[in-house]
Amino acid sequence: MRQVKPFYFDITDDEIVYFQQESAKILRSATLILGEYTTKFEQAFAEYIGVKHAISCNSGSTALEFLLRIKKIEGTAVLVPTNTNFATVAAIIRAGGEARYLDMDKKTFAPTLAMVQEAIKRHQAKSKTPVSGVLWVHIGGVVSPEFLEVVRYCRKHGLFVMEDAAHAHGSQIKGVKSGNLADAAAFSFFPTKVMTTCEGGIITTNNDEEEYLARSFRNQGKRGVNFGGLHHDFGNSSRITEPGALLGLIQLKKLPQMLARRQRGYEIITKALDKAGLSYVSTAHMDAASQYKLIVHVPEGRHTDDLKKKLSGDGVLCGGGVYDLPCHKQPVFEGVCSGESYPGADRWCPNHLCPPLTSGMTEDDARYVGETLVKHLV
Ligand SMILES: Cc1ncc(COP(=O)(O)O)c(C=O)c1O
């Protein structure tokens, strides 16, 4: 039976040979961190996004935490969608901030501007803790059409906006790529993301001071190039490895090609969904989308787990949802914003599924995924 899987590591035999040769050079050089591949990868990533600086580190989680610590959020409240990965909310708490959840909209799986305004009002009515900004998440790589309005609103009110761009490599709206749409951003290179360095993350910013501090934070708080033995910041050993950066360079070079294949898969699958009148989170308003996840709404009265089982029985294996359980329901965050409700997230998180969409899928696979979704969801 045909099987279409939700994950695919996109690497060719030639790339494996190149990786082996260059890794051998790295090992012989004995420069295993902070060497030429880290520099080249950071420069190439900054150029790709169109920002002044890119600072790599060991994970997307670390990138988020460092961004927030650089922004000195300690003792302030930061707005964050409840519909996100554990890491987004955890970064706020680790950086000493208070997480204040935002609900989400069915159409984008993200908050709206009205939800941001309402959350600020609600918070101010209850608490004296100042709101410092918003940590926004481009769920599935989808940049909400309202995101730029949120950025404008926050700038007007002296609030920062950071992008959690863990899903959004290559996503672009109104001529600007995610990673350069707000004050600063954090990307993840976790193995399931649209490009990977095994483990890894990167901060993008146009701010020189932020760049300087991010480099210090990821290197045990040692500032500058000739840092000697002085530790100025409460940093960590959070560098990317040289082989990781090498893999990142290989992946970045082919990112446009990988994204084009994902886009083709998205177009084929959604054509079938459109024809059948099934609903999903569209990226039609964007210049380009990472197509990290295709978010399909489960029709009223149907059960997500049951549908996933039926799809799996026909060889269409769904990936994890984004997200099946919102953060306000995660046991670890018990006590965060307690007593508040998020009806959008409660309704839509359990009622969506993410069919396979990878750069390794053929057009025929995508047609099969589309047909199988229609067969079981209609
Ligand atoms: C939205 C989001 N933010 C942050 C992270 C954390 O990235 P990492 O796994 O590289 O720490 C992830 C993912 O894994 C994510 O999906």
The ligand as an SDF file (V2000), in Angstrom:
LIG
                    3D

 16 16  0  0  0  0  0  0  0  0999 V2000
    6.4710   27.5140   17.4710 C   0  0  0  0  0  0  0  0  0  0  0  0
    7.7440   26.9430   18.0100 C   0  0  0  0  0  0  0  0  0  0  0  0
    8.5380   27.7270   18.7600 N   0  0  0  0  0  0  0  0  0  0  0  0
    9.6900   27.2730   19.2780 C   0  0  0  0  0  0  0  0  0  0  0  0
   10.1080   25.9890   19.0630 C   0  0  0  0  0  0  0  0  0  0  0  0
   11.3540   25.5070   19.7120 C   0  0  0  0  0  0  0  0  0  0  0  0
   12.3460   25.1730   18.8010 O   0  0  0  0  0  0  0  0  0  0  0  0
   13.4430   24.0780   19.1860 P   0  0  0  0  0  0  0  0  0  0  0  0
   12.7850   22.7390   19.1470 O   0  0  0  0  0  0  0  0  0  0  0  0
   14.4840   24.2390   18.1260 O   0  0  0  0  0  0  0  0  0  0  0  0
   13.9430   24.4120   20.5230 O   0  0  0  0  0  0  0  0  0  0  0  0
    9.3190   25.1340   18.2780 C   0  0  0  0  0  0  0  0  0  0  0  0
    9.6890   23.7740   18.0040 C   0  0  0  0  0  0  0  0  0  0  0  0
   10.0390   22.8560   18.0150 O   0  0  0  0  0  0  0  0  0  0  0  0
    8.1120   25.6230   17.7390 C   0  0  0  0  0  0  0  0  0  0  0  0
    7.3270   24.8220   17.0010 O   0  0  0  0  0  0  0  0  0  0  0  0
  1  2  1  0
  2  3  1  0
  2 15  2  0
  3  4  2  0
  4  5  1  0
  5  6  1  0
  5 12  2  0
  6  7  1  0
  7  8  1  0
  8  9  2  0
  8 10  1  0
  8 11  1  0
 12 13  1  0
 12 15  1  0
 13 14  2  0
 15 16  1  0
M  END
$$$$
